[in-house]
Amino acid sequence: MDIKVLGPGCPNCLRLEAMCREIADELGIDAKVEKITDVNLFPSYGVWLSPGLIINGELKIQGKMPTPATLKGWIKSAT
């Protein structure tokens, strides 16, 4: 599974990255979690607001934090 967290390094971006890692570990999913901080790359992923989250190439959310339950559902359904 490929997870990309897009954000310049703000607290929410760091929290989202940590949540992705924790949930993937909890579910026993082998996930590559990549943090993209170069704001010039964000538009190429369709992200205009941070944090942005892409799971297996699909933009899931931008500009706000998902709840842990929502994030867990997205990760489970992407496997």
C-alpha positions as CSV (number, residue, x, y, z in Angstrom):
1,M,0.0,0.0,0.0
2,D,1.2,3.5,-0.9
3,I,0.2,6.4,1.4
4,K,1.3,9.9,0.7
5,V,0.9,12.7,3.3
6,L,1.3,16.1,1.7
7,G,2.1,19.1,4.0
8,P,4.8,21.6,4.7
9,G,5.4,20.2,8.2
10,C,2.6,21.8,10.2
11,P,1.4,20.0,13.4
12,N,-1.7,18.5,11.5
13,C,0.5,17.2,8.7
14,L,2.8,15.5,11.2
15,R,-0.1,14.1,13.2
16,L,-1.7,12.7,10.0
17,E,1.5,11.0,9.1
18,A,1.8,9.5,12.5
19,M,-1.8,8.3,12.4
20,C,-1.3,6.6,9.1
21,R,1.7,4.7,10.4
22,E,-0.1,3.7,13.6
23,I,-3.2,2.5,11.9
24,A,-1.3,0.6,9.2
25,D,0.8,-1.1,12.0
26,E,-2.4,-1.8,14.0
27,L,-4.0,-3.5,11.0
28,G,-0.8,-5.4,10.1
29,I,-0.7,-3.7,6.7
30,D,2.6,-3.3,4.9
31,A,2.3,0.4,4.0
32,K,4.9,2.8,2.6
33,V,4.1,6.1,4.2
34,E,5.7,9.0,2.3
35,K,5.7,12.6,3.6
36,I,5.8,15.2,0.7
37,T,6.8,18.6,1.9
38,D,7.6,20.4,-1.4
39,V,4.5,22.6,-1.9
40,N,5.4,22.9,-5.6
41,L,4.5,19.2,-6.0
42,F,1.1,19.5,-4.3
43,P,-0.9,20.6,-7.4
44,S,0.4,17.6,-9.4
45,Y,-1.4,15.4,-6.8
46,G,-4.6,17.6,-6.9
47,V,-3.8,19.0,-3.4
48,W,-4.4,22.7,-2.9
49,L,-4.8,22.7,0.9
50,S,-2.7,20.9,3.5
51,P,-2.7,18.4,4.9
52,G,-3.5,16.2,1.9
53,L,-3.8,12.4,2.0
54,I,-3.4,10.1,-1.0
55,I,-3.9,6.3,-0.6
56,N,-2.9,4.1,-3.5
57,G,-3.1,7.1,-5.9
58,E,-6.5,8.3,-4.8
59,L,-6.9,11.7,-3.1
60,K,-8.9,11.1,0.1
61,I,-8.9,14.4,1.9
62,Q,-7.3,17.8,1.9
63,G,-7.4,20.8,4.1
64,K,-8.6,19.0,7.2
65,M,-7.9,16.0,9.4
66,P,-9.9,12.8,9.1
67,T,-11.1,11.1,12.2
68,P,-9.1,8.0,13.2
69,A,-12.1,5.8,12.4
70,T,-12.4,7.3,8.9
71,L,-8.7,6.9,8.2
72,K,-8.8,3.3,9.4
73,G,-11.8,2.7,7.0
74,W,-9.9,4.2,4.1
75,I,-6.8,2.1,4.8
76,K,-8.8,-1.1,5.3
77,S,-10.7,-0.6,2.1
78,A,-7.6,0.1,0.1
79,T,-6.1,-3.3,0.8
